Amino acid sequence: MESPCILVCSIDEASGYCFGCGRTRAEIGAWSAMTPAQRRAVMEVLPARLATVERKPRRETRRRRMARERAAGAD
């Protein structure tokens, strides 16, 4: 199943959009139950949404945490 997730997984409280993919919490939660047409419709609006998110996540993202943990395991 196609997904716009890039493992950033942090919601901008001002806009309600994920910093990484641009989806709302509701869209993220319903993603696997959506039809392919519904998912495509959401994906079409994501670039415009992401352009409105100006701030960066305040917490460590999942992608950054995973990279940190991999690096710590390599030591």
CHARMM internal coordinates of N, CA and C (Angstrom, degrees):
IC EDIT
DIST 1 N 1 CA 1.4434
DIST 1 CA 1 C 1.5323
ANGL 1 N 1 CA 1 C 108.48
DIST 1 C 2 N 1.2888
ANGL 1 CA 1 C 2 N 116.33
DIHE 1 N 1 CA 1 C 2 N 129.76
DIST 2 N 2 CA 1.4503
ANGL 1 C 2 N 2 CA 121.79
DIHE 1 CA 1 C 2 N 2 CA 179.15
DIST 2 CA 2 C 1.5259
ANGL 2 N 2 CA 2 C 110.06
DIHE 1 C 2 N 2 CA 2 C -70.25
DIST 2 C 3 N 1.3300
ANGL 2 CA 2 C 3 N 116.01
DIHE 2 N 2 CA 2 C 3 N 139.96
DIST 3 N 3 CA 1.4558
ANGL 2 C 3 N 3 CA 121.39
DIHE 2 CA 2 C 3 N 3 CA 179.74
DIST 3 CA 3 C 1.5260
ANGL 3 N 3 CA 3 C 109.11
DIHE 2 C 3 N 3 CA 3 C -146.05
DIST 3 C 4 N 1.3371
ANGL 3 CA 3 C 4 N 117.72
DIHE 3 N 3 CA 3 C 4 N 143.70
DIST 4 N 4 CA 1.4585
ANGL 3 C 4 N 4 CA 120.45
DIHE 3 CA 3 C 4 N 4 CA 177.50
DIST 4 CA 4 C 1.5296
ANGL 4 N 4 CA 4 C 112.73
DIHE 3 C 4 N 4 CA 4 C -84.99
DIST 4 C 5 N 1.3110
ANGL 4 CA 4 C 5 N 117.73
DIHE 4 N 4 CA 4 C 5 N 1.49
DIST 5 N 5 CA 1.4658
ANGL 4 C 5 N 5 CA 121.69
DIHE 4 CA 4 C 5 N 5 CA -175.72
DIST 5 CA 5 C 1.5352
ANGL 5 N 5 CA 5 C 110.61
DIHE 4 C 5 N 5 CA 5 C -61.24
DIST 5 C 6 N 1.3458
ANGL 5 CA 5 C 6 N 115.46
DIHE 5 N 5 CA 5 C 6 N 132.74
DIST 6 N 6 CA 1.4641
ANGL 5 C 6 N 6 CA 120.67
DIHE 5 CA 5 C 6 N 6 CA 175.89
DIST 6 CA 6 C 1.5264
ANGL 6 N 6 CA 6 C 110.62
DIHE 5 C 6 N 6 CA 6 C -120.85
DIST 6 C 7 N 1.3323
ANGL 6 CA 6 C 7 N 116.21
DIHE 6 N 6 CA 6 C 7 N 19.52
DIST 7 N 7 CA 1.4676
ANGL 6 C 7 N 7 CA 124.25
DIHE 6 CA 6 C 7 N 7 CA 176.90
DIST 7 CA 7 C 1.5240
ANGL 7 N 7 CA 7 C 113.97
DIHE 6 C 7 N 7 CA 7 C 65.79
DIST 7 C 8 N 1.3193
ANGL 7 CA 7 C 8 N 118.10
DIHE 7 N 7 CA 7 C 8 N 27.42
DIST 8 N 8 CA 1.4601
ANGL 7 C 8 N 8 CA 120.48
DIHE 7 CA 7 C 8 N 8 CA 173.27
DIST 8 CA 8 C 1.5242
ANGL 8 N 8 CA 8 C 109.12
DIHE 7 C 8 N 8 CA 8 C -87.00
DIST 8 C 9 N 1.3048
ANGL 8 CA 8 C 9 N 118.11
DIHE 8 N 8 CA 8 C 9 N -45.95
DIST 9 N 9 CA 1.4654
ANGL 8 C 9 N 9 CA 124.46
DIHE 8 CA 8 C 9 N 9 CA 168.19
DIST 9 CA 9 C 1.5263
ANGL 9 N 9 CA 9 C 114.74
DIHE 8 C 9 N 9 CA 9 C 48.75
DIST 9 C 10 N 1.2923
ANGL 9 CA 9 C 10 N 116.70
DIHE 9 N 9 CA 9 C 10 N 57.55
DIST 10 N 10 CA 1.4561
ANGL 9 C 10 N 10 CA 122.79
DIHE 9 CA 9 C 10 N 10 CA 175.28
DIST 10 CA 10 C 1.5219
ANGL 10 N 10 CA 10 C 107.56
DIHE 9 C 10 N 10 CA 10 C -142.97
DIST 10 C 11 N 1.3300
ANGL 10 CA 10 C 11 N 116.62
DIHE 10 N 10 CA 10 C 11 N 128.20
DIST 11 N 11 CA 1.4539
ANGL 10 C 11 N 11 CA 121.56
DIHE 10 CA 10 C 11 N 11 CA -174.86
DIST 11 CA 11 C 1.5244
ANGL 11 N 11 CA 11 C 110.83
DIHE 10 C 11 N 11 CA 11 C -93.27
DIST 11 C 12 N 1.3186
ANGL 11 CA 11 C 12 N 116.15
DIHE 11 N 11 CA 11 C 12 N 130.78
DIST 12 N 12 CA 1.4669
ANGL 11 C 12 N 12 CA 122.97
DIHE 11 CA 11 C 12 N 12 CA 173.82
DIST 12 CA 12 C 1.5206
ANGL 12 N 12 CA 12 C 106.87
DIHE 11 C 12 N 12 CA 12 C -75.75
DIST 12 C 13 N 1.3187
ANGL 12 CA 12 C 13 N 117.49
DIHE 12 N 12 CA 12 C 13 N 116.02
DIST 13 N 13 CA 1.4568
ANGL 12 C 13 N 13 CA 121.13
DIHE 12 CA 12 C 13 N 13 CA -176.55
DIST 13 CA 13 C 1.5263
ANGL 13 N 13 CA 13 C 112.39
DIHE 12 C 13 N 13 CA 13 C -65.19
DIST 13 C 14 N 1.3185
ANGL 13 CA 13 C 14 N 117.81
DIHE 13 N 13 CA 13 C 14 N -29.91
DIST 14 N 14 CA 1.4713
ANGL 13 C 14 N 14 CA 120.63
DIHE 13 CA 13 C 14 N 14 CA -178.65
DIST 14 CA 14 C 1.5274
ANGL 14 N 14 CA 14 C 111.87
DIHE 13 C 14 N 14 CA 14 C -69.33
DIST 14 C 15 N 1.3188
ANGL 14 CA 14 C 15 N 117.21
DIHE 14 N 14 CA 14 C 15 N -44.11
DIST 15 N 15 CA 1.4624
ANGL 14 C 15 N 15 CA 120.49
DIHE 14 CA 14 C 15 N 15 CA -176.22
DIST 15 CA 15 C 1.5232
ANGL 15 N 15 CA 15 C 112.89
DIHE 14 C 15 N 15 CA 15 C -99.45
DIST 15 C 16 N 1.3328
ANGL 15 CA 15 C 16 N 117.07
DIHE 15 N 15 CA 15 C 16 N -25.64
DIST 16 N 16 CA 1.4597
ANGL 15 C 16 N 16 CA 121.11
DIHE 15 CA 15 C 16 N 16 CA -175.09
DIST 16 CA 16 C 1.5090
ANGL 16 N 16 CA 16 C 113.49
DIHE 15 C 16 N 16 CA 16 C 84.86
DIST 16 C 17 N 1.3304
ANGL 16 CA 16 C 17 N 117.64
DIHE 16 N 16 CA 16 C 17 N 6.80
DIST 17 N 17 CA 1.4590
ANGL 16 C 17 N 17 CA 122.42
DIHE 16 CA 16 C 17 N 17 CA -178.61
DIST 17 CA 17 C 1.5275
ANGL 17 N 17 CA 17 C 110.47
DIHE 16 C 17 N 17 CA 17 C -100.61
DIST 17 C 18 N 1.3234
ANGL 17 CA 17 C 18 N 116.03
DIHE 17 N 17 CA 17 C 18 N 147.25
DIST 18 N 18 CA 1.4535
ANGL 17 C 18 N 18 CA 121.51
DIHE 17 CA 17 C 18 N 18 CA 174.47
DIST 18 CA 18 C 1.5254
ANGL 18 N 18 CA 18 C 108.69
DIHE 17 C 18 N 18 CA 18 C -68.20
DIST 18 C 19 N 1.3210
ANGL 18 CA 18 C 19 N 116.83
DIHE 18 N 18 CA 18 C 19 N 135.83
DIST 19 N 19 CA 1.4707
ANGL 18 C 19 N 19 CA 120.80
DIHE 18 CA 18 C 19 N 19 CA 178.70
DIST 19 CA 19 C 1.5287
ANGL 19 N 19 CA 19 C 111.50
DIHE 18 C 19 N 19 CA 19 C -62.24
DIST 19 C 20 N 1.3144
ANGL 19 CA 19 C 20 N 117.53
DIHE 19 N 19 CA 19 C 20 N -31.41
DIST 20 N 20 CA 1.4582
ANGL 19 C 20 N 20 CA 120.76
DIHE 19 CA 19 C 20 N 20 CA -176.18
DIST 20 CA 20 C 1.5084
ANGL 20 N 20 CA 20 C 114.54
DIHE 19 C 20 N 20 CA 20 C -83.80
DIST 20 C 21 N 1.3359
ANGL 20 CA 20 C 21 N 116.79
DIHE 20 N 20 CA 20 C 21 N -48.48
DIST 21 N 21 CA 1.4715
ANGL 20 C 21 N 21 CA 118.86
DIHE 20 CA 20 C 21 N 21 CA -172.34
DIST 21 CA 21 C 1.5258
ANGL 21 N 21 CA 21 C 113.77
DIHE 20 C 21 N 21 CA 21 C -112.20
DIST 21 C 22 N 1.3264
ANGL 21 CA 21 C 22 N 118.12
DIHE 21 N 21 CA 21 C 22 N -20.52
DIST 22 N 22 CA 1.4596
ANGL 21 C 22 N 22 CA 120.32
DIHE 21 CA 21 C 22 N 22 CA 179.35
DIST 22 CA 22 C 1.5168
ANGL 22 N 22 CA 22 C 114.81
DIHE 21 C 22 N 22 CA 22 C 91.38
DIST 22 C 23 N 1.3366
ANGL 22 CA 22 C 23 N 117.47
DIHE 22 N 22 CA 22 C 23 N -2.09
DIST 23 N 23 CA 1.4653
ANGL 22 C 23 N 23 CA 119.26
DIHE 22 CA 22 C 23 N 23 CA 179.42
DIST 23 CA 23 C 1.5283
ANGL 23 N 23 CA 23 C 110.88
DIHE 22 C 23 N 23 CA 23 C -80.99
DIST 23 C 24 N 1.3272
ANGL 23 CA 23 C 24 N 115.33
DIHE 23 N 23 CA 23 C 24 N 159.65
DIST 24 N 24 CA 1.4569
ANGL 23 C 24 N 24 CA 121.24
DIHE 23 CA 23 C 24 N 24 CA 174.05
DIST 24 CA 24 C 1.5256
ANGL 24 N 24 CA 24 C 108.62
DIHE 23 C 24 N 24 CA 24 C -85.19
DIST 24 C 25 N 1.3253
ANGL 24 CA 24 C 25 N 116.33
DIHE 24 N 24 CA 24 C 25 N 167.30
DIST 25 N 25 CA 1.4715
ANGL 24 C 25 N 25 CA 119.87
DIHE 24 CA 24 C 25 N 25 CA 176.36
DIST 25 CA 25 C 1.5327
ANGL 25 N 25 CA 25 C 110.37
DIHE 24 C 25 N 25 CA 25 C -57.68
DIST 25 C 26 N 1.3257
ANGL 25 CA 25 C 26 N 116.34
DIHE 25 N 25 CA 25 C 26 N -43.47
DIST 26 N 26 CA 1.4672
ANGL 25 C 26 N 26 CA 120.58
DIHE 25 CA 25 C 26 N 26 CA -178.87
DIST 26 CA 26 C 1.5263
ANGL 26 N 26 CA 26 C 110.90
DIHE 25 C 26 N 26 CA 26 C -61.86
DIST 26 C 27 N 1.3284
ANGL 26 CA 26 C 27 N 117.02
DIHE 26 N 26 CA 26 C 27 N -41.72
DIST 27 N 27 CA 1.4681
ANGL 26 C 27 N 27 CA 120.36
DIHE 26 CA 26 C 27 N 27 CA 179.48
DIST 27 CA 27 C 1.5211
ANGL 27 N 27 CA 27 C 111.19
DIHE 26 C 27 N 27 CA 27 C -66.85
DIST 27 C 28 N 1.3155
ANGL 27 CA 27 C 28 N 116.76
DIHE 27 N 27 CA 27 C 28 N -40.20
DIST 28 N 28 CA 1.4621
ANGL 27 C 28 N 28 CA 120.58
DIHE 27 CA 27 C 28 N 28 CA 178.55
DIST 28 CA 28 C 1.5288
ANGL 28 N 28 CA 28 C 109.54
DIHE 27 C 28 N 28 CA 28 C -62.13
DIST 28 C 29 N 1.3328
ANGL 28 CA 28 C 29 N 116.27
DIHE 28 N 28 CA 28 C 29 N -45.61
DIST 29 N 29 CA 1.4571
ANGL 28 C 29 N 29 CA 120.70
DIHE 28 CA 28 C 29 N 29 CA -178.77
DIST 29 CA 29 C 1.5175
ANGL 29 N 29 CA 29 C 113.57
DIHE 28 C 29 N 29 CA 29 C -65.86
DIST 29 C 30 N 1.3155
ANGL 29 CA 29 C 30 N 117.15
DIHE 29 N 29 CA 29 C 30 N -33.13
DIST 30 N 30 CA 1.4618
ANGL 29 C 30 N 30 CA 121.49
DIHE 29 CA 29 C 30 N 30 CA -176.70
DIST 30 CA 30 C 1.5227
ANGL 30 N 30 CA 30 C 113.30
DIHE 29 C 30 N 30 CA 30 C -94.15
DIST 30 C 31 N 1.3199
ANGL 30 CA 30 C 31 N 118.28
DIHE 30 N 30 CA 30 C 31 N -2.09
DIST 31 N 31 CA 1.4651
ANGL 30 C 31 N 31 CA 122.56
DIHE 30 CA 30 C 31 N 31 CA -170.82
DIST 31 CA 31 C 1.5252
ANGL 31 N 31 CA 31 C 112.97
DIHE 30 C 31 N 31 CA 31 C -52.19
DIST 31 C 32 N 1.3143
ANGL 31 CA 31 C 32 N 117.67
DIHE 31 N 31 CA 31 C 32 N -48.29
DIST 32 N 32 CA 1.4648
ANGL 31 C 32 N 32 CA 119.34
DIHE 31 CA 31 C 32 N 32 CA -175.45
DIST 32 CA 32 C 1.5284
ANGL 32 N 32 CA 32 C 112.37
DIHE 31 C 32 N 32 CA 32 C -70.78
DIST 32 C 33 N 1.3274
ANGL 32 CA 32 C 33 N 117.79
DIHE 32 N 32 CA 32 C 33 N -20.50
DIST 33 N 33 CA 1.4664
ANGL 32 C 33 N 33 CA 121.26
DIHE 32 CA 32 C 33 N 33 CA 179.02
DIST 33 CA 33 C 1.5305
ANGL 33 N 33 CA 33 C 112.25
DIHE 32 C 33 N 33 CA 33 C -90.39
DIST 33 C 34 N 1.3279
ANGL 33 CA 33 C 34 N 117.43
DIHE 33 N 33 CA 33 C 34 N -10.52
DIST 34 N 34 CA 1.4683
ANGL 33 C 34 N 34 CA 120.78
DIHE 33 CA 33 C 34 N 34 CA -179.14
DIST 34 CA 34 C 1.5208
ANGL 34 N 34 CA 34 C 110.64
DIHE 33 C 34 N 34 CA 34 C -74.05
DIST 34 C 35 N 1.3162
ANGL 34 CA 34 C 35 N 115.01
DIHE 34 N 34 CA 34 C 35 N 152.95
DIST 35 N 35 CA 1.4653
ANGL 34 C 35 N 35 CA 119.93
DIHE 34 CA 34 C 35 N 35 CA 173.64
DIST 35 CA 35 C 1.5293
ANGL 35 N 35 CA 35 C 108.29
DIHE 34 C 35 N 35 CA 35 C -76.14
DIST 35 C 36 N 1.3097
ANGL 35 CA 35 C 36 N 118.32
DIHE 35 N 35 CA 35 C 36 N 160.92
DIST 36 N 36 CA 1.4647
ANGL 35 C 36 N 36 CA 119.78
DIHE 35 CA 35 C 36 N 36 CA 176.33
DIST 36 CA 36 C 1.5357
ANGL 36 N 36 CA 36 C 112.05
DIHE 35 C 36 N 36 CA 36 C -55.43
DIST 36 C 37 N 1.3181
ANGL 36 CA 36 C 37 N 117.60
DIHE 36 N 36 CA 36 C 37 N -37.70
DIST 37 N 37 CA 1.4740
ANGL 36 C 37 N 37 CA 120.68
DIHE 36 CA 36 C 37 N 37 CA 179.13
DIST 37 CA 37 C 1.5216
ANGL 37 N 37 CA 37 C 111.12
DIHE 36 C 37 N 37 CA 37 C -65.65
DIST 37 C 38 N 1.3210
ANGL 37 CA 37 C 38 N 117.39
DIHE 37 N 37 CA 37 C 38 N -39.67
DIST 38 N 38 CA 1.4647
ANGL 37 C 38 N 38 CA 120.53
DIHE 37 CA 37 C 38 N 38 CA 178.14
DIST 38 CA 38 C 1.5251
ANGL 38 N 38 CA 38 C 110.67
DIHE 37 C 38 N 38 CA 38 C -65.88
DIST 38 C 39 N 1.3271
ANGL 38 CA 38 C 39 N 116.66
DIHE 38 N 38 CA 38 C 39 N -41.99
DIST 39 N 39 CA 1.4712
ANGL 38 C 39 N 39 CA 119.73
DIHE 38 CA 38 C 39 N 39 CA 178.67
DIST 39 CA 39 C 1.5279
ANGL 39 N 39 CA 39 C 110.82
DIHE 38 C 39 N 39 CA 39 C -64.01
DIST 39 C 40 N 1.3267
ANGL 39 CA 39 C 40 N 117.30
DIHE 39 N 39 CA 39 C 40 N -41.72
DIST 40 N 40 CA 1.4718
ANGL 39 C 40 N 40 CA 120.27
DIHE 39 CA 39 C 40 N 40 CA 177.80
DIST 40 CA 40 C 1.5228
ANGL 40 N 40 CA 40 C 110.99
DIHE 39 C 40 N 40 CA 40 C -62.02
DIST 40 C 41 N 1.3289
ANGL 40 CA 40 C 41 N 117.15
DIHE 40 N 40 CA 40 C 41 N -40.39
DIST 41 N 41 CA 1.4681
ANGL 40 C 41 N 41 CA 120.72
DIHE 40 CA 40 C 41 N 41 CA 179.76
DIST 41 CA 41 C 1.5256
ANGL 41 N 41 CA 41 C 110.68
DIHE 40 C 41 N 41 CA 41 C -62.56
DIST 41 C 42 N 1.3133
ANGL 41 CA 41 C 42 N 117.42
DIHE 41 N 41 CA 41 C 42 N -41.48
DIST 42 N 42 CA 1.4653
ANGL 41 C 42 N 42 CA 120.45
DIHE 41 CA 41 C 42 N 42 CA 177.52
DIST 42 CA 42 C 1.5235
ANGL 42 N 42 CA 42 C 109.53
DIHE 41 C 42 N 42 CA 42 C -66.04
DIST 42 C 43 N 1.3288
ANGL 42 CA 42 C 43 N 117.18
DIHE 42 N 42 CA 42 C 43 N -44.47
DIST 43 N 43 CA 1.4669
ANGL 42 C 43 N 43 CA 120.49
DIHE 42 CA 42 C 43 N 43 CA -177.26
DIST 43 CA 43 C 1.5260
ANGL 43 N 43 CA 43 C 112.44
DIHE 42 C 43 N 43 CA 43 C -62.81
DIST 43 C 44 N 1.3219
ANGL 43 CA 43 C 44 N 117.09
DIHE 43 N 43 CA 43 C 44 N -28.88
DIST 44 N 44 CA 1.4653
ANGL 43 C 44 N 44 CA 119.99
DIHE 43 CA 43 C 44 N 44 CA 178.60
DIST 44 CA 44 C 1.5245
ANGL 44 N 44 CA 44 C 112.89
DIHE 43 C 44 N 44 CA 44 C -65.66
DIST 44 C 45 N 1.3331
ANGL 44 CA 44 C 45 N 118.06
DIHE 44 N 44 CA 44 C 45 N -30.42
DIST 45 N 45 CA 1.4710
ANGL 44 C 45 N 45 CA 120.73
DIHE 44 CA 44 C 45 N 45 CA -177.47
DIST 45 CA 45 C 1.5333
ANGL 45 N 45 CA 45 C 112.87
DIHE 44 C 45 N 45 CA 45 C -92.77
DIST 45 C 46 N 1.3235
ANGL 45 CA 45 C 46 N 117.63
DIHE 45 N 45 CA 45 C 46 N -7.95
DIST 46 N 46 CA 1.4675
ANGL 45 C 46 N 46 CA 119.90
DIHE 45 CA 45 C 46 N 46 CA -175.68
DIST 46 CA 46 C 1.5299
ANGL 46 N 46 CA 46 C 114.32
DIHE 45 C 46 N 46 CA 46 C -62.12
DIST 46 C 47 N 1.3280
ANGL 46 CA 46 C 47 N 120.75
DIHE 46 N 46 CA 46 C 47 N -43.09
DIST 47 N 47 CA 1.4697
ANGL 46 C 47 N 47 CA 118.43
DIHE 46 CA 46 C 47 N 47 CA 179.62
DIST 47 CA 47 C 1.5372
ANGL 47 N 47 CA 47 C 112.74
DIHE 46 C 47 N 47 CA 47 C -58.38
DIST 47 C 48 N 1.3169
ANGL 47 CA 47 C 48 N 117.23
DIHE 47 N 47 CA 47 C 48 N -40.21
DIST 48 N 48 CA 1.4692
ANGL 47 C 48 N 48 CA 120.11
DIHE 47 CA 47 C 48 N 48 CA 178.97
DIST 48 CA 48 C 1.5267
ANGL 48 N 48 CA 48 C 110.54
DIHE 47 C 48 N 48 CA 48 C -66.79
DIST 48 C 49 N 1.3130
ANGL 48 CA 48 C 49 N 116.91
DIHE 48 N 48 CA 48 C 49 N -39.01
DIST 49 N 49 CA 1.4653
ANGL 48 C 49 N 49 CA 120.16
DIHE 48 CA 48 C 49 N 49 CA 178.09
DIST 49 CA 49 C 1.5220
ANGL 49 N 49 CA 49 C 110.94
DIHE 48 C 49 N 49 CA 49 C -63.48
DIST 49 C 50 N 1.3278
ANGL 49 CA 49 C 50 N 115.85
DIHE 49 N 49 CA 49 C 50 N -47.99
DIST 50 N 50 CA 1.4639
ANGL 49 C 50 N 50 CA 119.48
DIHE 49 CA 49 C 50 N 50 CA -177.80
DIST 50 CA 50 C 1.5252
ANGL 50 N 50 CA 50 C 111.86
DIHE 49 C 50 N 50 CA 50 C -61.32
DIST 50 C 51 N 1.3104
ANGL 50 CA 50 C 51 N 116.94
DIHE 50 N 50 CA 50 C 51 N -28.56
DIST 51 N 51 CA 1.4669
ANGL 50 C 51 N 51 CA 120.42
DIHE 50 CA 50 C 51 N 51 CA 177.96
DIST 51 CA 51 C 1.5297
ANGL 51 N 51 CA 51 C 111.50
DIHE 50 C 51 N 51 CA 51 C -67.26
DIST 51 C 52 N 1.3308
ANGL 51 CA 51 C 52 N 117.48
DIHE 51 N 51 CA 51 C 52 N -20.88
DIST 52 N 52 CA 1.4726
ANGL 51 C 52 N 52 CA 120.66
DIHE 51 CA 51 C 52 N 52 CA -179.58
DIST 52 CA 52 C 1.5183
ANGL 52 N 52 CA 52 C 112.68
DIHE 51 C 52 N 52 CA 52 C -89.78
DIST 52 C 53 N 1.3122
ANGL 52 CA 52 C 53 N 117.55
DIHE 52 N 52 CA 52 C 53 N -12.66
DIST 53 N 53 CA 1.4643
ANGL 52 C 53 N 53 CA 121.37
DIHE 52 CA 52 C 53 N 53 CA -179.38
DIST 53 CA 53 C 1.5215
ANGL 53 N 53 CA 53 C 107.70
DIHE 52 C 53 N 53 CA 53 C -87.44
DIST 53 C 54 N 1.3223
ANGL 53 CA 53 C 54 N 116.30
DIHE 53 N 53 CA 53 C 54 N 108.18
DIST 54 N 54 CA 1.4656
ANGL 53 C 54 N 54 CA 119.99
DIHE 53 CA 53 C 54 N 54 CA -174.63
DIST 54 CA 54 C 1.5164
ANGL 54 N 54 CA 54 C 113.35
DIHE 53 C 54 N 54 CA 54 C -98.24
DIST 54 C 55 N 1.3007
ANGL 54 CA 54 C 55 N 116.28
DIHE 54 N 54 CA 54 C 55 N -26.50
DIST 55 N 55 CA 1.4599
ANGL 54 C 55 N 55 CA 118.78
DIHE 54 CA 54 C 55 N 55 CA -176.58
DIST 55 CA 55 C 1.5179
ANGL 55 N 55 CA 55 C 110.88
DIHE 54 C 55 N 55 CA 55 C -88.34
DIST 55 C 56 N 1.2939
ANGL 55 CA 55 C 56 N 115.09
DIHE 55 N 55 CA 55 C 56 N 163.16
DIST 56 N 56 CA 1.4588
ANGL 55 C 56 N 56 CA 121.11
DIHE 55 CA 55 C 56 N 56 CA 176.87
DIST 56 CA 56 C 1.5274
ANGL 56 N 56 CA 56 C 107.88
DIHE 55 C 56 N 56 CA 56 C -100.58
DIST 56 C 57 N 1.3274
ANGL 56 CA 56 C 57 N 118.04
DIHE 56 N 56 CA 56 C 57 N 157.72
DIST 57 N 57 CA 1.4619
ANGL 56 C 57 N 57 CA 119.93
DIHE 56 CA 56 C 57 N 57 CA 178.83
DIST 57 CA 57 C 1.5202
ANGL 57 N 57 CA 57 C 111.25
DIHE 56 C 57 N 57 CA 57 C -59.02
DIST 57 C 58 N 1.3231
ANGL 57 CA 57 C 58 N 115.95
DIHE 57 N 57 CA 57 C 58 N 143.23
DIST 58 N 58 CA 1.4652
ANGL 57 C 58 N 58 CA 121.16
DIHE 57 CA 57 C 58 N 58 CA -179.06
DIST 58 CA 58 C 1.5194
ANGL 58 N 58 CA 58 C 111.72
DIHE 57 C 58 N 58 CA 58 C -86.01
DIST 58 C 59 N 1.3000
ANGL 58 CA 58 C 59 N 117.17
DIHE 58 N 58 CA 58 C 59 N -15.68
DIST 59 N 59 CA 1.4558
ANGL 58 C 59 N 59 CA 119.33
DIHE 58 CA 58 C 59 N 59 CA -177.81
DIST 59 CA 59 C 1.5228
ANGL 59 N 59 CA 59 C 110.43
DIHE 58 C 59 N 59 CA 59 C -116.96
DIST 59 C 60 N 1.2997
ANGL 59 CA 59 C 60 N 115.21
DIHE 59 N 59 CA 59 C 60 N 168.41
DIST 60 N 60 CA 1.4574
ANGL 59 C 60 N 60 CA 120.10
DIHE 59 CA 59 C 60 N 60 CA 177.59
DIST 60 CA 60 C 1.5247
ANGL 60 N 60 CA 60 C 108.67
DIHE 59 C 60 N 60 CA 60 C -65.38
DIST 60 C 61 N 1.3024
ANGL 60 CA 60 C 61 N 116.04
DIHE 60 N 60 CA 60 C 61 N 130.38
DIST 61 N 61 CA 1.4618
ANGL 60 C 61 N 61 CA 120.38
DIHE 60 CA 60 C 61 N 61 CA 179.77
DIST 61 CA 61 C 1.5242
ANGL 61 N 61 CA 61 C 109.86
DIHE 60 C 61 N 61 CA 61 C -81.74
DIST 61 C 62 N 1.3051
ANGL 61 CA 61 C 62 N 115.70
DIHE 61 N 61 CA 61 C 62 N 162.80
DIST 62 N 62 CA 1.4557
ANGL 61 C 62 N 62 CA 120.99
DIHE 61 CA 61 C 62 N 62 CA 179.37
DIST 62 CA 62 C 1.5190
ANGL 62 N 62 CA 62 C 111.01
DIHE 61 C 62 N 62 CA 62 C -60.48
DIST 62 C 63 N 1.3226
ANGL 62 CA 62 C 63 N 116.72
DIHE 62 N 62 CA 62 C 63 N -42.31
DIST 63 N 63 CA 1.4646
ANGL 62 C 63 N 63 CA 120.47
DIHE 62 CA 62 C 63 N 63 CA -179.76
DIST 63 CA 63 C 1.5301
ANGL 63 N 63 CA 63 C 110.88
DIHE 62 C 63 N 63 CA 63 C -62.55
DIST 63 C 64 N 1.3242
ANGL 63 CA 63 C 64 N 117.22
DIHE 63 N 63 CA 63 C 64 N -44.10
DIST 64 N 64 CA 1.4639
ANGL 63 C 64 N 64 CA 120.61
DIHE 63 CA 63 C 64 N 64 CA -179.82
DIST 64 CA 64 C 1.5302
ANGL 64 N 64 CA 64 C 110.60
DIHE 63 C 64 N 64 CA 64 C -66.39
DIST 64 C 65 N 1.3432
ANGL 64 CA 64 C 65 N 117.13
DIHE 64 N 64 CA 64 C 65 N -41.32
DIST 65 N 65 CA 1.4572
ANGL 64 C 65 N 65 CA 120.51
DIHE 64 CA 64 C 65 N 65 CA 178.90
DIST 65 CA 65 C 1.5222
ANGL 65 N 65 CA 65 C 110.74
DIHE 64 C 65 N 65 CA 65 C -62.12
DIST 65 C 66 N 1.3360
ANGL 65 CA 65 C 66 N 117.26
DIHE 65 N 65 CA 65 C 66 N -43.59
DIST 66 N 66 CA 1.4584
ANGL 65 C 66 N 66 CA 120.29
DIHE 65 CA 65 C 66 N 66 CA -179.77
DIST 66 CA 66 C 1.5304
ANGL 66 N 66 CA 66 C 111.13
DIHE 65 C 66 N 66 CA 66 C -63.66
DIST 66 C 67 N 1.3361
ANGL 66 CA 66 C 67 N 116.97
DIHE 66 N 66 CA 66 C 67 N -40.11
DIST 67 N 67 CA 1.4673
ANGL 66 C 67 N 67 CA 120.30
DIHE 66 CA 66 C 67 N 67 CA 178.29
DIST 67 CA 67 C 1.5301
ANGL 67 N 67 CA 67 C 110.28
DIHE 66 C 67 N 67 CA 67 C -65.60
DIST 67 C 68 N 1.3306
ANGL 67 CA 67 C 68 N 116.90
DIHE 67 N 67 CA 67 C 68 N -40.70
DIST 68 N 68 CA 1.4623
ANGL 67 C 68 N 68 CA 120.70
DIHE 67 CA 67 C 68 N 68 CA 179.09
DIST 68 CA 68 C 1.5298
ANGL 68 N 68 CA 68 C 110.40
DIHE 67 C 68 N 68 CA 68 C -63.38
DIST 68 C 69 N 1.3368
ANGL 68 CA 68 C 69 N 116.59
DIHE 68 N 68 CA 68 C 69 N -43.03
DIST 69 N 69 CA 1.4422
ANGL 68 C 69 N 69 CA 120.42
DIHE 68 CA 68 C 69 N 69 CA -179.84
DIST 69 CA 69 C 1.5304
ANGL 69 N 69 CA 69 C 112.19
DIHE 68 C 69 N 69 CA 69 C -66.21
DIST 69 C 70 N 1.3427
ANGL 69 CA 69 C 70 N 116.72
DIHE 69 N 69 CA 69 C 70 N -37.97
DIST 70 N 70 CA 1.4687
ANGL 69 C 70 N 70 CA 120.14
DIHE 69 CA 69 C 70 N 70 CA 176.36
DIST 70 CA 70 C 1.5273
ANGL 70 N 70 CA 70 C 110.40
DIHE 69 C 70 N 70 CA 70 C -63.97
DIST 70 C 71 N 1.3347
ANGL 70 CA 70 C 71 N 116.09
DIHE 70 N 70 CA 70 C 71 N -42.47
DIST 71 N 71 CA 1.4611
ANGL 70 C 71 N 71 CA 119.44
DIHE 70 CA 70 C 71 N 71 CA -179.09
DIST 71 CA 71 C 1.5268
ANGL 71 N 71 CA 71 C 110.50
DIHE 70 C 71 N 71 CA 71 C -65.96
DIST 71 C 72 N 1.3169
ANGL 71 CA 71 C 72 N 117.33
DIHE 71 N 71 CA 71 C 72 N -39.04
DIST 72 N 72 CA 1.4688
ANGL 71 C 72 N 72 CA 120.64
DIHE 71 CA 71 C 72 N 72 CA 179.09
DIST 72 CA 72 C 1.5244
ANGL 72 N 72 CA 72 C 111.10
DIHE 71 C 72 N 72 CA 72 C -66.12
DIST 72 C 73 N 1.3284
ANGL 72 CA 72 C 73 N 117.06
DIHE 72 N 72 CA 72 C 73 N -34.31
DIST 73 N 73 CA 1.4592
ANGL 72 C 73 N 73 CA 121.20
DIHE 72 CA 72 C 73 N 73 CA 178.75
DIST 73 CA 73 C 1.5109
ANGL 73 N 73 CA 73 C 113.08
DIHE 72 C 73 N 73 CA 73 C -71.69
DIST 73 C 74 N 1.3372
ANGL 73 CA 73 C 74 N 116.60
DIHE 73 N 73 CA 73 C 74 N -22.22
DIST 74 N 74 CA 1.4650
ANGL 73 C 74 N 74 CA 121.51
DIHE 73 CA 73 C 74 N 74 CA -178.59
DIST 74 CA 74 C 1.5300
ANGL 74 N 74 CA 74 C 111.46
DIHE 73 C 74 N 74 CA 74 C -79.60
DIST 74 C 75 N 1.3257
ANGL 74 CA 74 C 75 N 116.43
DIHE 74 N 74 CA 74 C 75 N -17.13
DIST 75 N 75 CA 1.4868
ANGL 74 C 75 N 75 CA 119.83
DIHE 74 CA 74 C 75 N 75 CA -178.26
DIST 75 CA 75 C 1.4886
ANGL 75 N 75 CA 75 C 113.25
DIHE 74 C 75 N 75 CA 75 C -75.41
END
COOR INIT
IC SEED 1 N 1 CA 1 C
IC BUILD
